Amino acid sequence: MENKLTKLQAFNAMVKFLEGYYEKTKSDDIGSLLGDLQLFSDGGTFDPAAWDDWIESVTAILKKNEEQVI
């Protein structure tokens, strides 16, 4: 059986990946991005556009996958 993630779980997995990358590289760009991706207690991101950008990315991948299913 295939495990599936919610959009929030996938978002958190991306953040975890980026945190690991940041720890290895100390990249200022990644550090800045991680700051924007932090979540408020209400679930919103520090940069309000970050969540919208994430949803656009998820939607694009899901659509691409639908087109490839035979």
N, C-alpha and C positions, 0 to 999 in steps of 0.2 A: 504494500500500500504506500502511495506517495504522500509525504507530509506536505501540507500547504500552510503558508503563512498569511496572516492578515496584512493589510497595507502597513499598519503600524508596526507589526513584528518585522516585516521586511525593511522598513525604514530604520528600525533600531539595529537590525543586522548590518545595514549599510554603515550606520554611525560607528558601530563596533569595529568594522573593517577599517574605516578611516582612522579611528583612534589608534589601532595597531600600526597603520602606515605612518601616522604622525609620530608615534613613539620611536619608530626606526629612523625617520628622516628629519624630524623637527622642522618640517616645511612650514613656513609662515602662511602660505596660501592654504594649506590643509588645516592649520590651526584656526585661521579666520573662518573657513567654511564650517568647521566643527562648532565654532561659537554661534554661527547663524543657525545651526541645526539643533541647538539645545531646545528642549521642550519646557514650556511653562507648565504649571500644575493643571491648567485648563486644557492642555494638549496642543496649544499653539506653539509654533516655533518662534525663536527670538527674531528671526527675519521672516515676516509673514509670507513673503513670496516663496520661501524655501519649500513649504509643504505643497503649495500649488505646483511648483516645479517638479516635485517628487511625484505627485498624482499624474501630471502630464507624462512623465517618463514611464510610470507603471502602465498607464493607458496605452501608450505607444507600443510597449513590449507585448501587452496582452493582444492588441490588434494584430501585430506582426505574427504572433503565434497562431492566432485564428486563421490567418491567411495561409499558413504553412500546413495546417491540419488537413488531411485528405479524408 
